[in-house]
Amino acid sequence: MNTPHDSSLGREVAYPSQYDPGLLFPIPRATARAEIGLAAALPFVGQDRWHVYELGWLDMRGKPCVATATLWVPAASPNLVESKSLKLYLNSLNAARFASAADVRARIAADLSACAGAGVTVEFGLPPVADAEGESIDGLELDIDHYGPPQAGFLHADGGEAVAETLVSALLKSNCPVTGQPDWASVSIRYAGPRIDRGGLLRYLASYRDHAEFHEQCVERIFLDLVRHCGCHSLDVEARYTRRGGLDINPRRSTADFAAGHRPFRDPRQ
């Protein structure tokens, strides 16, 4: 079974000189999900949305072509796609010749689908940049002194008052579990249910600061902790991570009733 430490993360890797789908490295989701008590029947739907800022290839006459792209990996796929391997794979297209942009899109979709174990959608272009809708909790005045591991005990809600609201924070930070490099993100939490205590939520998000876990797994942990500790009966959690190596990732997990009607966008920091 592939593990993060078997990947190219943290290792010096030669720049690919030719197209090579074998560079893509799948990591099974099941191991990390088992650690937070998730079984095969997932309590959410969603996707990992990648934004690709550096994509290039050659046309049939050898003329360079460039584009941006958005990749959609379903959360129900058995594997996530490791980020450095995705960058290396995309770089391997730089010297490959294609008859059309549509052929490039189809090739990327096929290769990523094989890696993820489920259908991956590829679209050229990027979502617009916009500010997140909702109320920021970052201006709260409070003391914080716990930065890891994530402390779900900080979360609590007022069981006597049901609300529907969206809370946002730009203060989410975690670390790569292999290299230790920091991963920065903004997070949106849209929910219906007992009113979440905002101070506790901010302390909880800050408790990821020294935590080592992949982006996708952090979002799933946040989703599950909010359901378990705050009683959210409808929930949507999306984290928009800042760019690294020409890529950024935006994992989103939702209850089925909150899954539709979402317009993807990029955070101003992206």
Solvent accessible surface area in square Angstrom, and as a share of the most:
residue,aa,sasa,rsa
1,M,176,0.78
2,N,53,0.27
3,T,57,0.33
4,P,31,0.20
5,H,121,0.54
6,D,77,0.40
7,S,3,0.02
8,S,22,0.14
9,L,18,0.09
10,G,62,0.60
11,R,133,0.49
12,E,181,0.81
13,V,56,0.32
14,A,88,0.68
15,Y,140,0.53
16,P,18,0.11
17,S,95,0.61
18,Q,131,0.58
19,Y,72,0.28
20,D,55,0.28
21,P,57,0.36
22,G,64,0.62
23,L,45,0.23
24,L,17,0.09
25,F,32,0.13
26,P,35,0.22
27,I,6,0.03
28,P,30,0.19
29,R,7,0.03
30,A,70,0.54
31,T,74,0.43
32,A,12,0.10
33,R,20,0.07
34,A,70,0.54
35,E,125,0.56
36,I,19,0.10
37,G,54,0.52
38,L,18,0.09
39,A,76,0.59
40,A,105,0.82
41,A,92,0.71
42,L,49,0.25
43,P,61,0.38
44,F,10,0.04
45,V,71,0.41
46,G,21,0.20
47,Q,32,0.14
48,D,2,0.01
49,R,0,0.00
50,W,8,0.03
51,H,0,0.00
52,V,1,0.01
53,Y,34,0.13
54,E,100,0.45
55,L,7,0.03
56,G,11,0.11
57,W,15,0.05
58,L,34,0.17
59,D,39,0.20
60,M,115,0.51
61,R,224,0.82
62,G,23,0.22
63,K,136,0.58
64,P,97,0.61
65,C,36,0.22
66,V,130,0.75
67,A,25,0.20
68,T,46,0.27
69,A,1,0.01
70,T,4,0.02
71,L,1,0.00
72,W,55,0.19
73,V,3,0.02
74,P,36,0.22
75,A,1,0.01
76,A,82,0.63
77,S,0,0.00
78,P,76,0.48
79,N,29,0.15
80,L,4,0.02
81,V,4,0.02
82,E,1,0.01
83,S,36,0.23
84,K,55,0.23
85,S,1,0.01
86,L,1,0.00
87,K,36,0.15
88,L,17,0.08
89,Y,0,0.00
90,L,2,0.01
91,N,21,0.11
92,S,1,0.01
93,L,0,0.00
94,N,55,0.28
95,A,58,0.45
96,A,17,0.13
97,R,135,0.49
98,F,26,0.11
99,A,76,0.59
100,S,48,0.31
101,A,46,0.36
102,A,57,0.44
103,D,65,0.33
104,V,0,0.00
105,R,102,0.37
106,A,58,0.45
107,R,96,0.35
108,I,1,0.00
109,A,21,0.16
110,A,49,0.38
111,D,13,0.07
112,L,1,0.01
113,S,27,0.18
114,A,85,0.66
115,C,12,0.07
116,A,0,0.00
117,G,46,0.45
118,A,31,0.24
119,G,59,0.57
120,V,9,0.05
121,T,69,0.40
122,V,3,0.02
123,E,85,0.38
124,F,74,0.31
125,G,31,0.30
126,L,47,0.23
127,P,12,0.08
128,P,93,0.58
129,V,79,0.45
130,A,43,0.33
131,D,113,0.59
132,A,29,0.22
133,E,151,0.68
134,G,47,0.45
135,E,94,0.42
136,S,64,0.41
137,I,2,0.01
138,D,44,0.23
139,G,68,0.65
140,L,71,0.35
141,E,171,0.77
142,L,47,0.23
143,D,127,0.66
144,I,52,0.27
145,D,130,0.68
146,H,51,0.23
147,Y,87,0.33
148,G,27,0.26
149,P,92,0.58
150,P,24,0.15
151,Q,72,0.32
152,A,19,0.15
153,G,54,0.52
154,F,56,0.23
155,L,7,0.03
156,H,98,0.44
157,A,30,0.23
158,D,72,0.37
159,G,71,0.68
160,G,78,0.75
161,E,70,0.32
162,A,85,0.66
163,V,24,0.14
164,A,84,0.65
165,E,34,0.15
166,T,31,0.18
167,L,2,0.01
168,V,19,0.11
169,S,4,0.02
170,A,45,0.35
171,L,88,0.44
172,L,1,0.00
173,K,23,0.10
174,S,1,0.00
175,N,24,0.13
176,C,7,0.04
177,P,39,0.24
178,V,38,0.22
179,T,46,0.27
180,G,47,0.45
181,Q,89,0.39
182,P,58,0.36
183,D,8,0.04
184,W,103,0.36
185,A,0,0.00
186,S,6,0.04
187,V,1,0.01
188,S,14,0.09
189,I,2,0.01
190,R,84,0.31
191,Y,1,0.00
192,A,15,0.12
193,G,2,0.02
194,P,33,0.21
195,R,84,0.31
196,I,2,0.01
197,D,56,0.29
198,R,58,0.21
199,G,16,0.16
200,G,4,0.04
201,L,1,0.00
202,L,6,0.03
203,R,78,0.28
204,Y,0,0.00
205,L,2,0.01
206,A,15,0.12
207,S,0,0.00
208,Y,0,0.00
209,R,94,0.34
210,D,95,0.49
211,H,29,0.13
212,A,54,0.42
213,E,13,0.06
214,F,14,0.06
215,H,29,0.13
216,E,7,0.03
217,Q,24,0.10
218,C,0,0.00
219,V,0,0.00
220,E,4,0.02
221,R,48,0.17
222,I,0,0.00
223,F,1,0.00
224,L,11,0.05
225,D,16,0.09
226,L,0,0.00
227,V,51,0.29
228,R,131,0.48
229,H,85,0.38
230,C,5,0.03
231,G,40,0.39
232,C,6,0.04
233,H,125,0.56
234,S,7,0.04
235,L,0,0.00
236,D,8,0.04
237,V,0,0.00
238,E,3,0.01
239,A,0,0.00
240,R,3,0.01
241,Y,2,0.01
242,T,39,0.23
243,R,113,0.41
244,R,103,0.38
245,G,44,0.42
246,G,6,0.05
247,L,8,0.04
248,D,3,0.02
249,I,4,0.02
250,N,0,0.00
251,P,0,0.00
252,R,11,0.04
253,R,0,0.00
254,S,0,0.00
255,T,22,0.13
256,A,84,0.65
257,D,95,0.49
258,F,32,0.13
259,A,33,0.26
260,A,85,0.66
261,G,82,0.79
262,H,56,0.25
263,R,210,0.77
264,P,39,0.24
265,F,31,0.13
266,R,40,0.15
267,D,12,0.06
268,P,77,0.49
269,R,108,0.40
270,Q,15,0.07
